Amino acid sequence: MDIEQLLSPADVRVGLRASDKREALEVLARHMAKKLDLSPDDVLGAILKREELGSTGIGSGSAVPHARLDAVHRPTGVFARLKRPIAFEAIDGDPVDLVFLLLLPTDPMGEQLNALACVARRLRDVNARMRARQATDRDTVYAALTARPEDMRSPA
């Protein structure tokens, strides 16, 4: 699975202002609810319920909050680069400024694990994170997230 299957340029937010984790999740949940014609409360509730199991902050300033919903038929997401890092209870204790919220179908198919693994791999890639942080607009952030790792290497 590729990021392009989960995210479009219209689903990239740059400079999102959020004072805390809940506010960031609320904004992203509203985006996904509008995109998928779902209740914002249902989306946020599912995301918060998953966060109660343990933080989805994967380290290095990145988080992949996610939830499964009956109304979702294929994995889809929204990405935000926050204006300022926020506490997210990440595994390394560092604040988070890159958030990829992912909604998944409830039926237990490999597609969900592939989607989560795809996003986590990209956000663990130091070059992808660096380029996403340096980008000035959503198209450049999208390009940083969707570029193949071999395309992101600096020229020798």
C-alpha atoms as a printed R data frame, in Angstrom:
    type eleno elety resid chain resno       x      y      z
1   ATOM     1    CA   MET     A     1   0.000  0.000  0.000
2   ATOM     2    CA   ASP     A     2   1.167  3.525 -0.794
3   ATOM     3    CA   ILE     A     3   0.446  6.827  0.957
4   ATOM     4    CA   GLU     A     4  -1.322  8.019 -2.219
5   ATOM     5    CA   GLN     A     5  -4.024  5.413 -1.554
6   ATOM     6    CA   LEU     A     6  -4.675  6.934  1.878
7   ATOM     7    CA   LEU     A     7  -4.169 10.638  1.363
8   ATOM     8    CA   SER     A     8  -4.786 13.335 -1.239
9   ATOM     9    CA   PRO     A     9  -3.205 16.814 -1.336
10  ATOM    10    CA   ALA     A    10  -6.559 18.211 -0.142
11  ATOM    11    CA   ASP     A    11  -6.126 16.129  3.029
12  ATOM    12    CA   VAL     A    12  -2.901 17.868  4.067
13  ATOM    13    CA   ARG     A    13  -3.018 20.668  6.629
14  ATOM    14    CA   VAL     A    14   0.043 22.887  7.119
15  ATOM    15    CA   GLY     A    15   0.482 25.096 10.168
16  ATOM    16    CA   LEU     A    16  -2.474 23.660 12.080
17  ATOM    17    CA   ARG     A    17  -2.875 25.479 15.376
18  ATOM    18    CA   ALA     A    18  -3.763 23.254 18.307
19  ATOM    19    CA   SER     A    19  -3.097 23.917 21.967
20  ATOM    20    CA   ASP     A    20  -3.229 20.239 22.926
21  ATOM    21    CA   LYS     A    21  -3.725 16.696 21.705
22  ATOM    22    CA   ARG     A    22  -7.513 16.738 22.013
23  ATOM    23    CA   GLU     A    23  -7.851 19.956 20.010
24  ATOM    24    CA   ALA     A    24  -5.658 18.565 17.225
25  ATOM    25    CA   LEU     A    25  -7.690 15.353 17.141
26  ATOM    26    CA   GLU     A    26 -10.959 17.327 17.100
27  ATOM    27    CA   VAL     A    27  -9.882 19.380 14.070
28  ATOM    28    CA   LEU     A    28  -8.690 16.321 12.174
29  ATOM    29    CA   ALA     A    29 -11.796 14.306 13.133
30  ATOM    30    CA   ARG     A    30 -14.008 17.106 11.762
31  ATOM    31    CA   HIS     A    31 -12.040 17.047  8.501
32  ATOM    32    CA   MET     A    32 -12.508 13.285  8.162
33  ATOM    33    CA   ALA     A    33 -16.190 13.458  9.123
34  ATOM    34    CA   LYS     A    34 -16.833 16.029  6.421
35  ATOM    35    CA   LYS     A    35 -14.805 14.074  3.854
36  ATOM    36    CA   LEU     A    36 -16.635 10.808  4.561
37  ATOM    37    CA   ASP     A    37 -20.043 12.271  5.468
38  ATOM    38    CA   LEU     A    38 -19.856 10.930  9.025
39  ATOM    39    CA   SER     A    39 -20.714 12.351 12.409
40  ATOM    40    CA   PRO     A    40 -17.764 14.348 13.805
41  ATOM    41    CA   ASP     A    41 -18.666 13.060 17.281
42  ATOM    42    CA   ASP     A    42 -18.523  9.430 16.081
43  ATOM    43    CA   VAL     A    43 -15.119  9.949 14.451
44  ATOM    44    CA   LEU     A    44 -13.662 11.777 17.441
45  ATOM    45    CA   GLY     A    45 -15.168  9.265 19.870
46  ATOM    46    CA   ALA     A    46 -13.567  6.346 18.034
47  ATOM    47    CA   ILE     A    47 -10.191  8.105 17.902
48  ATOM    48    CA   LEU     A    48 -10.287  9.014 21.613
49  ATOM    49    CA   LYS     A    49 -11.360  5.477 22.539
50  ATOM    50    CA   ARG     A    50  -8.320  4.119 20.695
51  ATOM    51    CA   GLU     A    51  -6.052  6.667 22.407
52  ATOM    52    CA   GLU     A    52  -7.287  5.387 25.793
53  ATOM    53    CA   LEU     A    53  -5.618  2.066 24.966
54  ATOM    54    CA   GLY     A    54  -2.284  3.829 24.586
55  ATOM    55    CA   SER     A    55  -0.860  6.812 22.807
56  ATOM    56    CA   THR     A    56  -0.376  6.581 19.074
57  ATOM    57    CA   GLY     A    57   2.655  8.883 19.285
58  ATOM    58    CA   ILE     A    58   5.304  6.795 17.518
59  ATOM    59    CA   GLY     A    59   8.284  8.989 18.376
60  ATOM    60    CA   SER     A    60  10.450 11.590 16.640
61  ATOM    61    CA   GLY     A    61   7.620 14.118 16.787
62  ATOM    62    CA   SER     A    62   5.157 11.916 14.882
63  ATOM    63    CA   ALA     A    63   1.791 10.352 15.714
64  ATOM    64    CA   VAL     A    64  -0.607  8.048 13.880
65  ATOM    65    CA   PRO     A    65  -3.960  8.262 15.667
66  ATOM    66    CA   HIS     A    66  -6.344  5.758 14.137
67  ATOM    67    CA   ALA     A    67  -9.678  4.041 14.620
68  ATOM    68    CA   ARG     A    68 -11.927  1.494 12.986
69  ATOM    69    CA   LEU     A    69 -15.455  2.539 12.032
70  ATOM    70    CA   ASP     A    70 -18.288  0.535 10.456
71  ATOM    71    CA   ALA     A    71 -19.039  3.364  8.018
72  ATOM    72    CA   VAL     A    72 -15.484  3.384  6.615
73  ATOM    73    CA   HIS     A    73 -15.035  1.113  3.602
74  ATOM    74    CA   ARG     A    74 -11.371  1.693  2.802
75  ATOM    75    CA   PRO     A    75  -8.452  3.129  4.780
76  ATOM    76    CA   THR     A    76  -8.236  6.893  4.432
77  ATOM    77    CA   GLY     A    77  -6.475  9.680  6.246
78  ATOM    78    CA   VAL     A    78  -5.643 13.300  6.876
79  ATOM    79    CA   PHE     A    79  -2.192 14.674  7.672
80  ATOM    80    CA   ALA     A    80  -1.334 17.779  9.660
81  ATOM    81    CA   ARG     A    81   1.901 19.552 10.359
82  ATOM    82    CA   LEU     A    82   1.206 21.513 13.508
83  ATOM    83    CA   LYS     A    83   2.250 25.120 13.931
84  ATOM    84    CA   ARG     A    84   3.809 24.208 17.284
85  ATOM    85    CA   PRO     A    85   4.564 20.763 18.740
86  ATOM    86    CA   ILE     A    86   2.142 19.506 21.398
87  ATOM    87    CA   ALA     A    87   2.343 16.935 24.170
88  ATOM    88    CA   PHE     A    88   1.019 13.625 22.827
89  ATOM    89    CA   GLU     A    89   2.287 11.060 25.343
90  ATOM    90    CA   ALA     A    90   4.509  9.648 22.596
91  ATOM    91    CA   ILE     A    91   6.665  6.610 23.269
92  ATOM    92    CA   ASP     A    92   9.812  8.753 23.383
93  ATOM    93    CA   GLY     A    93   8.169 11.506 25.445
94  ATOM    94    CA   ASP     A    94   8.849 14.137 22.769
95  ATOM    95    CA   PRO     A    95   6.128 16.553 21.647
96  ATOM    96    CA   VAL     A    96   4.446 15.895 18.302
97  ATOM    97    CA   ASP     A    97   4.179 18.166 15.278
98  ATOM    98    CA   LEU     A    98   3.387 15.611 12.543
99  ATOM    99    CA   VAL     A    99   0.008 13.871 12.848
100 ATOM   100    CA   PHE     A   100  -1.438 11.380 10.364
101 ATOM   101    CA   LEU     A   101  -4.989 10.493 11.415
102 ATOM   102    CA   LEU     A   102  -6.131  7.261  9.806
103 ATOM   103    CA   LEU     A   103  -9.637  5.779  9.650
104 ATOM   104    CA   LEU     A   104  -9.987  2.099  8.866
105 ATOM   105    CA   PRO     A   105 -12.804 -0.331  8.072
106 ATOM   106    CA   THR     A   106 -13.885 -2.610 10.918
107 ATOM   107    CA   ASP     A   107 -13.623 -5.890  9.020
108 ATOM   108    CA   PRO     A   108 -10.334 -7.562  9.913
109 ATOM   109    CA   MET     A   109  -8.532 -7.605  6.592
110 ATOM   110    CA   GLY     A   110  -4.816 -7.122  6.040
111 ATOM   111    CA   GLU     A   111  -5.553 -3.763  4.440
112 ATOM   112    CA   GLN     A   112  -5.711 -2.057  7.858
113 ATOM   113    CA   LEU     A   113  -2.362 -3.380  8.994
114 ATOM   114    CA   ASN     A   114  -0.839 -2.476  5.637
115 ATOM   115    CA   ALA     A   115  -2.201  1.067  5.938
116 ATOM   116    CA   LEU     A   116  -0.856  1.513  9.470
117 ATOM   117    CA   ALA     A   117   2.512  0.030  8.525
118 ATOM   118    CA   CYS     A   118   2.732  2.238  5.429
119 ATOM   119    CA   VAL     A   119   2.114  5.428  7.415
120 ATOM   120    CA   ALA     A   120   4.386  4.412 10.295
121 ATOM   121    CA   ARG     A   121   7.231  3.563  7.905
122 ATOM   122    CA   ARG     A   122   6.957  6.922  6.192
123 ATOM   123    CA   LEU     A   123   6.837  8.883  9.458
124 ATOM   124    CA   ARG     A   124   9.818  6.949 10.792
125 ATOM   125    CA   ASP     A   125  11.835  7.926  7.721
126 ATOM   126    CA   VAL     A   126  14.092 10.781  8.784
127 ATOM   127    CA   ASN     A   127  14.185 12.290  5.269
128 ATOM   128    CA   ALA     A   128  10.405 12.259  4.898
129 ATOM   129    CA   ARG     A   129   9.983 13.935  8.298
130 ATOM   130    CA   MET     A   130  12.634 16.532  7.549
131 ATOM   131    CA   ARG     A   131  11.122 17.398  4.169
132 ATOM   132    CA   ALA     A   132   7.591 17.533  5.592
133 ATOM   133    CA   ARG     A   133   8.801 19.924  8.286
134 ATOM   134    CA   GLN     A   134  10.675 22.140  5.838
135 ATOM   135    CA   ALA     A   135   7.912 22.295  3.220
136 ATOM   136    CA   THR     A   136   6.178 25.631  2.815
137 ATOM   137    CA   ASP     A   137   2.805 24.486  1.463
138 ATOM   138    CA   ARG     A   138   0.528 21.468  1.376
139 ATOM   139    CA   ASP     A   139   1.608 20.310 -2.088
140 ATOM   140    CA   THR     A   140   5.246 20.210 -0.981
141 ATOM   141    CA   VAL     A   141   4.295 18.392  2.235
142 ATOM   142    CA   TYR     A   142   2.267 15.912  0.180
143 ATOM   143    CA   ALA     A   143   5.249 15.401 -2.134
144 ATOM   144    CA   ALA     A   144   7.494 14.766  0.887
145 ATOM   145    CA   LEU     A   145   5.084 12.158  2.229
146 ATOM   146    CA   THR     A   146   4.513 10.397 -1.076
147 ATOM   147    CA   ALA     A   147   8.073 10.407 -2.464
148 ATOM   148    CA   ARG     A   148   9.793  7.060 -2.634
149 ATOM   149    CA   PRO     A   149  12.699  6.789 -0.164
150 ATOM   150    CA   GLU     A   150  15.172  6.383 -3.026
151 ATOM   151    CA   ASP     A   151  13.892  9.674 -4.499
152 ATOM   152    CA   MET     A   152  14.588 11.534 -1.229
153 ATOM   153    CA   ARG     A   153  18.290 10.782 -0.992
154 ATOM   154    CA   SER     A   154  20.558 13.756 -1.351
155 ATOM   155    CA   PRO     A   155  22.636 13.781 -4.536
156 ATOM   156    CA   ALA     A   156  26.190 12.557 -4.041
